[in-house]
Amino acid sequence: MRAYMSERDKYIRRIVSENCPATDWKALAAYFQVLIRYMEHERLIHLLVTLSFAFFFLASIFIMRFFGGLFPFIFFIIITVMLTAYVRHYFFMENTVQGWYRLADEIDRRAEPLRRP
């Protein structure tokens, strides 16, 4: 997902920075809105998975505290690593999509310069 988002981000930013007069800004805006909707869906799914791992993380702490043993400790380590990876990925997705919102505003201004402030 990171590679997909990074490739699309570079592609769109290159088009915007070139500011070619032949660019169909309305078509680009429509394409970009579709990309944003896809990523919003991905963000929701990753948020739910991250929250699930956070629940398992808290449960593993509870189990280690009251039951102890090797299995709860191994479970805790695995869940901690997974939670850390999901949090990092979720922040990447969140920050990228937030940047895309600003980029979408710029594309919209160029698509309809008379109707946008």
N, C-alpha and C positions, 0 to 999 in steps of 0.2 A: 504494500500500500504506500509505503514511503516513496519508493521509486516512481510509482504511478503519479502520486501527487506532485513530486518534484519535477517530473517531466512536463506535466500539464502547466505547472506554475511557470517554468522557464519559457514554455511555448507562448503562453498568453502574455507574459511580461515582455517578451521580445517583440510581439506584434504591437503592443501598446507603446513601447519605447521607440520603435521605428516610425510610428505615426504616418504611415503611408497613406496618401490621399485616396488610393484605390481600395482601401480596406472597407469591407462591408461591416460597419460597426454594429448594426442591428442584428445581423447574423451572428457576429462574435458575441454580442450580449446574450442572445438566446442560447448559444452553445455553452457559454460560461455559466448561465443560470442552471442549466441541466447538470453541469459538473458540480456546482455548489449543492444542488439537491442530493446528488449521489453521496457527497461527502457528509452532508448533514445526517443522512441515514446511517452511514458508517460510524459517525460520531456517536449516535444514539446507541448503536449496537456495542461499540467499544465502551461506552459509559456503563451499560448494563453488565458487561463482562467484568469491567474493573470493579464495580460495586460488589459483584459476586465474589471476586477474589479478596476484596477488603473484608467481606463477611467471613470467608474461610480463614483469613489471617487472624481476625479476632477470635474465631472459634478455636483455632490452633493454639493461641495464647491461653485461652481458657482451659483447654484440654491439657496443655503442658503444665499449667499451674496446679490443677487439681488431680491429675492422674500420673504425670511424669512418664518416663520411659523413653526408649530410643525411637519408636515409631512416631510418637507425637513430635519429637524434636526434628526428625527427618521431614515429616509433613510440614512443620513450621518453616524449615529452610526452603523447601520447594515452593511453598505458597508465597514466601517473602520474595524469592527471586522472580516468580511469575508476576506478582503484584507490582514490583518495581518496573519490570519490562512493560507491563500494560499502562502504568502511569506515565512513563516516558513517552510511549507511543501516543497515548491520548493527548498529552500536552503538545506533541508535534502536530497532531491533526487539528487540535483546537486553535493553535497559533496560526497554522497555515490557512485554515478557513476564515479566521478573523481577518487576516491579510487579504484574502480573496474578496471579502465584503467591500473593503476599501477599493480594491481593484475593480470590482463590479460597478461601484459608483462612478469611477473614472470612465469606464467603458460606456456606461449609460449616458454620461454627460456628452461624450463624443457621438453617441448614436442619435441623440435628440438634443442638440445644443440649444434650441430655442425654448424647449419646455423644462429644462433643468436649470436650477440656479448655479 
